[in-house]
């Protein structure tokens, strides 16, 4: 048993549900206002089809994109000997099956988990991460990634992306072909409809990014619980923040949300608003607050 207790682990789950509800409401209200009921259904069906493919094949796409190499007893055995005991121990504590392990031949330190469910999960780490982290820090990173698997974050992010894509599609369709206003003389204020046309996709993107940031906080908390202490992950995040800036990673924006830290470098306030990851400083502060010694 850990001598630490962790508070607030479920807060981000509630936040995620509320944000998904807000995104769904924006789809229903804004979509029908922009393109009518038929447009709403068409946008939703197209988004579901696109993200269905992404949900089932995103792991293969991401691993191939970064030239990930399998880590087994026969392939990359030295990496396997270091990773496997840590992952096995964490999986036992978290009630997860053993994921497939991968190493990415990349100097920038980073890691990600992918897979549509725990039975089909993969965890990939870069060569730079293995060089930079000691075993306690590496365990913290692996615990964070396995937390994404345990919390079904691939499914949650796919749902969020589906709703956001549907809203964006409907807005574009309304722009090019006209919306419900062309068919319904009592559709309301044209100025309000125009504002909805412009603002709905932006609002959808902001909500989607907020969901992603909430899931990162949740994975930090779940990972710290699995490791029994938050200090390994705290130290790892600080190192990742420093070294990922010195050694930037050439990553696709489409997959940037999968990594434990943003691989595209820092940015100003506007970039942070649209970032899939919360600031490292805030993540570390939250982990510090979670580490409360148990009363004797």
C-alpha positions as a Markdown table, in Angstrom:
| # | Residue | x | y | z |
|---|---|---|---|---|
| 1 | Unk | 0.0 | 0.0 | 0.0 |
| 2 | Unk | 1.2 | 3.5 | -0.9 |
| 3 | Unk | 1.7 | 5.9 | 2.0 |
| 4 | Unk | 0.2 | 8.6 | -0.2 |
| 5 | Unk | -3.4 | 9.3 | -0.9 |
| 6 | Unk | -4.6 | 11.0 | -4.0 |
| 7 | Unk | -7.5 | 13.4 | -4.2 |
| 8 | Unk | -9.5 | 14.8 | -7.1 |
| 9 | Unk | -9.0 | 11.8 | -9.4 |
| 10 | Unk | -12.6 | 11.8 | -10.6 |
| 11 | Unk | -13.0 | 15.5 | -11.1 |
| 12 | Unk | -11.7 | 15.4 | -14.7 |
| 13 | Unk | -14.1 | 12.5 | -15.5 |
| 14 | Unk | -17.0 | 14.8 | -14.5 |
| 15 | Unk | -15.4 | 17.6 | -16.6 |
| 16 | Unk | -15.1 | 15.4 | -19.6 |
| 17 | Unk | -18.8 | 14.3 | -19.4 |
| 18 | Unk | -19.9 | 17.9 | -19.1 |
| 19 | Unk | -17.7 | 19.0 | -22.1 |
| 20 | Unk | -18.9 | 16.1 | -24.2 |
| 21 | Unk | -22.5 | 17.1 | -23.3 |
| 22 | Unk | -21.7 | 20.7 | -24.3 |
| 23 | Unk | -20.2 | 19.5 | -27.6 |
| 24 | Unk | -23.3 | 17.4 | -28.3 |
| 25 | Unk | -25.6 | 20.3 | -27.5 |
| 26 | Unk | -23.6 | 22.5 | -29.9 |
| 27 | Unk | -24.0 | 19.9 | -32.6 |
| 28 | Unk | -27.7 | 19.6 | -32.1 |
| 29 | Unk | -28.6 | 23.3 | -31.7 |
| 30 | Unk | -26.0 | 24.8 | -34.0 |
| 31 | Unk | -26.2 | 22.1 | -36.6 |
| 32 | Unk | -29.9 | 22.4 | -37.1 |
| 33 | Unk | -29.7 | 26.2 | -37.1 |
| 34 | Unk | -27.1 | 26.1 | -39.8 |
| 35 | Unk | -28.1 | 23.4 | -42.1 |
| 36 | Unk | -31.5 | 22.0 | -40.9 |
| 37 | Unk | -32.2 | 18.5 | -39.8 |
| 38 | Unk | -31.1 | 16.8 | -43.0 |
| 39 | Unk | -27.7 | 18.6 | -42.8 |
| 40 | Unk | -27.3 | 17.7 | -39.2 |
| 41 | Unk | -27.8 | 14.0 | -39.9 |
| 42 | Unk | -25.5 | 14.1 | -43.0 |
| 43 | Unk | -22.7 | 15.8 | -41.1 |
| 44 | Unk | -23.0 | 13.4 | -38.1 |
| 45 | Unk | -23.0 | 10.3 | -40.4 |
| 46 | Unk | -20.0 | 11.5 | -42.3 |
| 47 | Unk | -18.1 | 12.3 | -39.1 |
| 48 | Unk | -19.0 | 8.9 | -37.6 |
| 49 | Unk | -17.7 | 7.1 | -40.8 |
| 50 | Unk | -14.4 | 9.0 | -40.8 |
| 51 | Unk | -13.7 | 8.5 | -37.1 |
| 52 | Unk | -14.8 | 4.9 | -37.2 |
| 53 | Unk | -11.8 | 4.3 | -39.6 |
| 54 | Unk | -9.6 | 6.4 | -37.3 |
| 55 | Unk | -10.7 | 4.5 | -34.2 |
| 56 | Unk | -9.8 | 1.1 | -35.6 |
| 57 | Unk | -6.7 | 1.9 | -37.6 |
| 58 | Unk | -5.1 | 4.9 | -35.8 |
| 59 | Unk | -2.7 | 2.7 | -33.9 |
| 60 | Unk | -1.2 | 1.2 | -37.1 |
| 61 | Unk | -1.1 | 4.6 | -38.8 |
| 62 | Unk | 0.7 | 6.2 | -35.8 |
| 63 | Unk | 3.2 | 3.4 | -35.3 |
| 64 | Unk | 4.1 | 3.3 | -39.0 |
| 65 | Unk | 4.3 | 7.1 | -39.2 |
| 66 | Unk | 7.1 | 7.2 | -36.5 |
| 67 | Unk | 8.9 | 4.0 | -37.8 |
| 68 | Unk | 8.2 | 2.3 | -34.4 |
| 69 | Unk | 10.1 | -1.0 | -33.9 |
| 70 | Unk | 8.6 | -3.9 | -31.9 |
| 71 | Unk | 10.1 | -4.6 | -28.5 |
| 72 | Unk | 10.1 | -8.3 | -27.6 |
| 73 | Unk | 12.5 | -10.8 | -26.1 |
| 74 | Unk | 13.9 | -11.4 | -29.6 |
| 75 | Unk | 13.5 | -7.9 | -31.1 |
| 76 | Unk | 15.3 | -5.1 | -29.2 |
| 77 | Unk | 15.9 | -7.4 | -26.3 |
| 78 | Unk | 17.8 | -4.8 | -24.2 |
| 79 | Unk | 14.9 | -2.4 | -24.4 |
| 80 | Unk | 12.5 | -5.2 | -23.5 |
| 81 | Unk | 14.5 | -6.2 | -20.4 |
| 82 | Unk | 14.2 | -2.6 | -19.2 |
| 83 | Unk | 10.6 | -1.9 | -20.1 |
| 84 | Unk | 8.8 | -5.3 | -19.6 |
| 85 | Unk | 9.2 | -5.6 | -15.8 |
| 86 | Unk | 8.0 | -2.0 | -15.3 |
| 87 | Unk | 5.0 | -2.5 | -17.6 |
| 88 | Unk | 4.1 | -5.9 | -16.2 |
| 89 | Unk | 4.1 | -4.6 | -12.7 |
| 90 | Unk | 1.9 | -1.6 | -13.6 |
| 91 | Unk | -0.5 | -3.8 | -15.6 |
| 92 | Unk | -1.0 | -6.1 | -12.6 |
| 93 | Unk | -1.8 | -3.1 | -10.4 |
| 94 | Unk | -4.2 | -1.5 | -13.0 |
| 95 | Unk | -5.9 | -4.8 | -14.0 |
| 96 | Unk | -4.7 | -4.5 | -17.6 |
| 97 | Unk | -3.4 | -7.1 | -20.1 |
| 98 | Unk | 0.1 | -6.7 | -21.3 |
| 99 | Unk | 0.3 | -4.2 | -24.2 |
| 100 | Unk | 2.6 | -4.4 | -27.2 |
| 101 | Unk | 5.8 | -2.5 | -26.7 |
| 102 | Unk | 7.5 | -0.3 | -29.3 |
| 103 | Unk | 10.6 | 1.9 | -29.5 |
| 104 | Unk | 10.8 | 4.9 | -31.9 |
| 105 | Unk | 14.2 | 5.7 | -33.2 |
| 106 | Unk | 13.9 | 9.4 | -32.3 |
| 107 | Unk | 16.3 | 11.5 | -30.1 |
| 108 | Unk | 13.5 | 13.7 | -28.7 |
| 109 | Unk | 12.1 | 12.2 | -25.5 |
| 110 | Unk | 8.5 | 11.3 | -25.7 |
| 111 | Unk | 6.0 | 8.5 | -25.5 |
| 112 | Unk | 2.4 | 7.6 | -26.5 |
| 113 | Unk | -0.2 | 4.9 | -26.1 |
| 114 | Unk | -2.6 | 3.8 | -28.7 |
| 115 | Unk | -5.2 | 1.1 | -29.4 |
| 116 | Unk | -8.9 | 1.0 | -29.4 |
| 117 | Unk | -9.2 | -1.0 | -26.2 |
| 118 | Unk | -6.9 | -2.6 | -23.5 |
| 119 | Unk | -6.7 | -5.9 | -25.4 |
| 120 | Unk | -5.4 | -4.1 | -28.5 |
| 121 | Unk | -3.2 | -1.5 | -26.8 |
| 122 | Unk | 0.4 | -0.5 | -27.7 |
| 123 | Unk | 2.8 | 1.7 | -25.8 |
| 124 | Unk | 5.6 | 3.4 | -27.7 |
| 125 | Unk | 8.6 | 5.2 | -26.2 |
| 126 | Unk | 11.4 | 7.1 | -28.1 |
| 127 | Unk | 15.0 | 6.2 | -27.8 |
| 128 | Unk | 15.6 | 9.7 | -26.4 |
| 129 | Unk | 13.2 | 8.9 | -23.5 |
| 130 | Unk | 15.0 | 5.8 | -22.6 |
| 131 | Unk | 18.3 | 7.6 | -22.5 |
| 132 | Unk | 17.0 | 10.5 | -20.4 |
| 133 | Unk | 14.9 | 8.8 | -17.8 |
| 134 | Unk | 15.9 | 6.8 | -14.7 |
| 135 | Unk | 13.7 | 3.8 | -13.9 |
| 136 | Unk | 11.5 | 5.7 | -11.4 |
| 137 | Unk | 10.8 | 8.4 | -14.0 |
| 138 | Unk | 10.3 | 5.8 | -16.8 |
| 139 | Unk | 7.8 | 4.0 | -14.6 |
| 140 | Unk | 5.9 | 7.3 | -14.2 |
| 141 | Unk | 5.8 | 7.9 | -17.9 |
| 142 | Unk | 4.6 | 4.3 | -18.6 |
| 143 | Unk | 2.0 | 4.6 | -15.8 |
| 144 | Unk | 0.6 | 7.7 | -17.5 |
| 145 | Unk | 0.4 | 6.0 | -20.9 |
| 146 | Unk | -1.2 | 2.9 | -19.4 |
| 147 | Unk | -3.7 | 5.2 | -17.6 |
| 148 | Unk | -4.8 | 6.4 | -21.1 |
| 149 | Unk | -5.5 | 2.8 | -22.0 |
| 150 | Unk | -7.3 | 2.0 | -18.7 |
| 151 | Unk | -9.4 | 5.2 | -19.0 |
| 152 | Unk | -10.5 | 4.4 | -22.6 |
| 153 | Unk | -9.2 | 7.8 | -23.7 |
| 154 | Unk | -8.8 | 6.7 | -27.4 |
| 155 | Unk | -12.6 | 6.1 | -27.4 |
| 156 | Unk | -13.3 | 9.4 | -25.6 |
| 157 | Unk | -11.1 | 11.4 | -28.0 |
| 158 | Unk | -12.7 | 9.7 | -31.0 |
| 159 | Unk | -16.2 | 10.6 | -29.8 |
| 160 | Unk | -15.1 | 14.2 | -29.3 |
| 161 | Unk | -13.4 | 14.3 | -32.7 |
| 162 | Unk | -16.6 | 12.9 | -34.3 |
| 163 | Unk | -18.8 | 15.6 | -32.8 |
| 164 | Unk | -16.3 | 18.4 | -33.6 |
| 165 | Unk | -15.9 | 17.2 | -37.2 |
| 166 | Unk | -19.7 | 17.0 | -37.7 |
| 167 | Unk | -20.1 | 20.6 | -36.5 |
| 168 | Unk | -17.3 | 21.8 | -38.8 |
| 169 | Unk | -18.8 | 19.9 | -41.8 |
| 170 | Unk | -22.2 | 21.3 | -41.2 |
| 171 | Unk | -20.9 | 24.8 | -40.9 |
| 172 | Unk | -18.9 | 24.5 | -44.2 |
| 173 | Unk | -21.9 | 22.9 | -45.9 |
| 174 | Unk | -24.1 | 25.8 | -44.8 |
| 175 | Unk | -21.5 | 28.3 | -46.1 |
| 176 | Unk | -21.3 | 26.8 | -49.6 |
| 177 | Unk | -24.9 | 25.6 | -50.1 |
| 178 | Unk | -26.9 | 27.7 | -47.7 |
| 179 | Unk | -28.6 | 26.4 | -44.6 |
| 180 | Unk | -32.0 | 26.1 | -43.0 |
| 181 | Unk | -32.6 | 29.8 | -43.7 |
| 182 | Unk | -33.1 | 29.0 | -47.4 |
| 183 | Unk | -35.9 | 26.6 | -46.7 |
| 184 | Unk | -37.5 | 28.2 | -43.7 |
| 185 | Unk | -38.6 | 31.8 | -43.7 |
| 186 | Unk | -39.0 | 31.8 | -39.9 |
| 187 | Unk | -35.5 | 30.6 | -39.3 |
| 188 | Unk | -34.5 | 33.6 | -37.1 |
| 189 | Unk | -32.0 | 36.3 | -37.2 |
| 190 | Unk | -29.6 | 36.1 | -40.2 |
| 191 | Unk | -26.9 | 37.8 | -38.2 |
| 192 | Unk | -27.2 | 35.3 | -35.4 |
| 193 | Unk | -27.0 | 32.5 | -38.0 |
| 194 | Unk | -23.9 | 34.0 | -39.5 |
| 195 | Unk | -22.2 | 34.3 | -36.1 |
| 196 | Unk | -23.1 | 30.6 | -35.5 |
| 197 | Unk | -21.6 | 29.7 | -38.9 |
| 198 | Unk | -18.3 | 31.3 | -37.9 |
| 199 | Unk | -18.1 | 30.6 | -34.2 |
| 200 | Unk | -19.5 | 27.0 | -34.0 |
| 201 | Unk | -16.4 | 25.3 | -35.5 |
| 202 | Unk | -14.1 | 27.4 | -33.3 |
| 203 | Unk | -16.2 | 26.5 | -30.2 |
| 204 | Unk | -16.2 | 22.9 | -31.2 |
| 205 | Unk | -12.4 | 22.9 | -31.5 |
| 206 | Unk | -12.0 | 24.7 | -28.2 |
| 207 | Unk | -14.2 | 22.1 | -26.4 |
| 208 | Unk | -12.4 | 19.2 | -28.1 |
| 209 | Unk | -9.0 | 20.6 | -26.9 |
| 210 | Unk | -10.4 | 21.1 | -23.4 |
| 211 | Unk | -11.5 | 17.5 | -23.3 |
| 212 | Unk | -8.0 | 16.4 | -24.4 |
| 213 | Unk | -6.4 | 18.5 | -21.6 |
| 214 | Unk | -8.8 | 17.0 | -19.0 |
| 215 | Unk | -7.9 | 13.5 | -20.1 |
| 216 | Unk | -4.2 | 14.4 | -19.7 |
| 217 | Unk | -4.8 | 15.5 | -16.1 |
| 218 | Unk | -6.8 | 12.3 | -15.5 |
| 219 | Unk | -4.0 | 10.1 | -16.9 |
| 220 | Unk | -1.5 | 11.9 | -14.7 |
| 221 | Unk | -3.6 | 11.2 | -11.6 |
| 222 | Unk | -4.4 | 7.6 | -12.5 |
| 223 | Unk | -0.7 | 6.9 | -13.4 |
| 224 | Unk | 0.5 | 8.4 | -10.1 |
| 225 | Unk | -2.0 | 6.1 | -8.2 |
| 226 | Unk | -0.7 | 3.1 | -10.1 |
| 227 | Unk | 2.9 | 3.9 | -9.4 |
| 228 | Unk | 2.1 | 4.5 | -5.7 |
| 229 | Unk | 3.7 | 7.9 | -5.7 |
| 230 | Unk | 3.7 | 11.0 | -8.1 |
| 231 | Unk | 7.3 | 11.9 | -7.9 |
| 232 | Unk | 8.6 | 9.8 | -10.7 |
| 233 | Unk | 6.1 | 11.3 | -13.1 |
| 234 | Unk | 6.7 | 14.8 | -11.7 |
| 235 | Unk | 10.4 | 14.5 | -12.4 |
| 236 | Unk | 9.8 | 13.0 | -15.8 |
| 237 | Unk | 7.5 | 15.8 | -16.8 |
| 238 | Unk | 10.1 | 18.4 | -15.8 |
| 239 | Unk | 12.7 | 16.7 | -17.8 |
| 240 | Unk | 10.4 | 16.3 | -20.8 |
| 241 | Unk | 9.5 | 20.0 | -20.7 |
| 242 | Unk | 13.2 | 21.0 | -20.8 |
| 243 | Unk | 14.6 | 18.5 | -23.3 |
| 244 | Unk | 11.7 | 18.4 | -25.8 |
| 245 | Unk | 12.3 | 22.1 | -26.3 |
| 246 | Unk | 16.0 | 21.5 | -26.9 |
| 247 | Unk | 15.4 | 18.5 | -29.2 |
| 248 | Unk | 12.1 | 19.2 | -31.0 |
| 249 | Unk | 10.3 | 16.3 | -32.6 |
| 250 | Unk | 9.1 | 16.5 | -36.2 |
| 251 | Unk | 5.6 | 15.2 | -35.4 |
| 252 | Unk | 2.3 | 15.4 | -37.3 |
| 253 | Unk | -0.2 | 17.8 | -35.7 |
| 254 | Unk | -2.8 | 15.0 | -36.3 |
| 255 | Unk | -1.1 | 12.8 | -33.8 |
| 256 | Unk | 0.4 | 15.4 | -31.4 |
| 257 | Unk | -2.4 | 14.8 | -28.9 |
| 258 | Unk | -1.3 | 11.2 | -28.4 |
| 259 | Unk | 2.1 | 12.0 | -26.8 |
| 260 | Unk | 2.7 | 12.6 | -23.1 |
| 261 | Unk | 4.0 | 16.1 | -23.9 |
| 262 | Unk | 3.4 | 18.3 | -27.0 |
| 263 | Unk | 6.1 | 17.4 | -29.5 |
| 264 | Unk | 5.7 | 20.6 | -31.5 |
| 265 | Unk | 7.3 | 23.0 | -29.0 |
| 266 | Unk | 5.9 | 25.8 | -26.9 |
| 267 | Unk | 3.8 | 28.8 | -27.9 |
| 268 | Unk | 2.0 | 31.9 | -26.8 |
| 269 | Unk | -1.4 | 32.2 | -25.0 |
| 270 | Unk | -3.4 | 31.6 | -28.2 |
| 271 | Unk | -1.5 | 28.4 | -29.0 |
| 272 | Unk | -2.0 | 27.2 | -25.4 |
| 273 | Unk | -5.8 | 27.9 | -25.8 |
| 274 | Unk | -5.9 | 25.5 | -28.7 |
| 275 | Unk | -3.3 | 23.0 | -27.2 |
| 276 | Unk | -4.2 | 19.4 | -26.6 |
| 277 | Unk | -2.0 | 19.4 | -23.5 |
| 278 | Unk | -2.2 | 21.4 | -20.3 |
| 279 | Unk | 0.9 | 23.4 | -19.3 |
| 280 | Unk | 3.6 | 21.2 | -17.7 |
| 281 | Unk | 3.8 | 23.5 | -14.7 |
| 282 | Unk | 0.1 | 23.0 | -13.9 |
| 283 | Unk | 0.4 | 19.2 | -14.3 |
| 284 | Unk | 3.3 | 19.2 | -11.9 |
| 285 | Unk | 1.4 | 21.4 | -9.4 |
| 286 | Unk | -1.6 | 19.1 | -9.5 |
| 287 | Unk | 0.6 | 16.1 | -8.9 |
| 288 | Unk | 2.2 | 17.8 | -5.9 |
| 289 | Unk | -1.2 | 18.5 | -4.4 |
| 290 | Unk | -2.2 | 14.9 | -4.9 |
| 291 | Unk | 0.7 | 13.6 | -2.8 |
| 292 | Unk | -0.7 | 13.9 | 0.7 |
| 293 | Unk | 0.9 | 11.5 | 3.2 |
| 294 | Unk | -1.6 | 9.2 | 4.8 |
| 295 | Unk | -2.3 | 9.9 | 8.5 |
| 296 | Unk | -0.4 | 7.6 | 10.8 |
